[in-house]
């Protein structure tokens, strides 16, 4: 993408902050899912408890997703228009994502299924 040293430094800072927040949110998600599983392992939770446990897990999942996706919003202003287009392609948002294939770091089968590629 031909990033300048300043762009690399800013993007690395965004990633480091994202990673720290994601680890915290991911830990909350794992704990919430464990509490949900534990409620069934220990017996049948009542409806109110089940609603609360599910809400806690989904809130943690939502936080984790926000942490990830919001960093793309922070990255956008750092990039030139050309870099932004390339960034979109590398993330899998091309005119035909199936032709581009899964971006590095993505599970190819899951990525193809998510994007409706057959």
N, C-alpha and C positions, 0 to 999 in steps of 0.2 A: 504494500500500500504506500510505500515511500513516505513513511512518517518521519518527521523531524525529531531530533533528540528531545525537544520540549514536549512534543505530542506524546512521545513514548513515555516520558516521565509522568505526564498528567494521566495518561491511561493506566499506567502501572499503579499510580496512587488510587485511582478509582477502583481498580481490581483488588488491591490490598484491603481497602475499606469494605468492599463488597464481601470479600472472603471472610473477614472477621465477623461481619454482621450475619452472613449466611451460616457460619458455623454455629453461632449462638441460636439463630432461628431454627436451624436443622436439629440442634440438640433439643429444643423445645418441642419440635414435631415428633422426634423419636420418643421423648418422654410422654407426650400426649397419646401417641399410638400405643405405647406400652400400658398406659393407664387404662385405655379402652379395652385392650386385650385382657388385661388383668381383671377388669370388672366382669368379663364373661368367664374367665378362668375360675374366679372365686365364687361364681354363682350368676344368677341373672340379675342385671341391674334394673332398677325401676326406670320408668319412662323419663322422668325428670333428670335422673343421673345420666342416662344415655344421651339425652339432648345436650347436657352440659359437656360431657366427654367428647362428643362429636364436634361441638362448637369449638372447644379448645384445640382439637386437632386441626380443624379446618382453618381456624385463625392463624395457627402456626404455619400451616401450608401456604396460606395467603400471604403472610409476612415474608416467607422465603421466596415466593414468586415475585412479590413486589421488589424485594431487595435485588434480585437478579435483573428483572426487566427495567427497573428504574435506572440502572447503571448504563443501559443502552441510551436512555434519554440524556444522561450526563455526558456520554461520549460524543453524541451527535455534534454539538457546537464546537468541539475540538477539531473536527475534520473539515477538509475542504469539500466542495460539492463532488468532485471526482472521487475522493476518498470515501465519501458517504455512500456513493453508488457501489463501490467495490466492497465496502463493509456489508452492505445489504446482501450482495451476492455471496460473500463468504459466510454469512449467517444463514444462507439458504433461501433468501427472498429474491429470487430471480423471476423473470417472466415465466419460465417453466422450471420450477424447483426440481422436478423429477429428472430433467436433462442434466442439471448441474451435479446431482448426487449429494450425498450427505457431507456437510462440512466436517473438517477435522475435529476430533473430539466428541463426535456424536455417534451413537450406536446406529449403524446404517439401516438395520431392519426397522427399528423403532422410528427413525427419522422418515423413512419411506412410508410407513404406515400412517404417521402423523400428517404427512403432506399428501396423502391419498394417492401415492404412486403404486402402480400395480406391477 
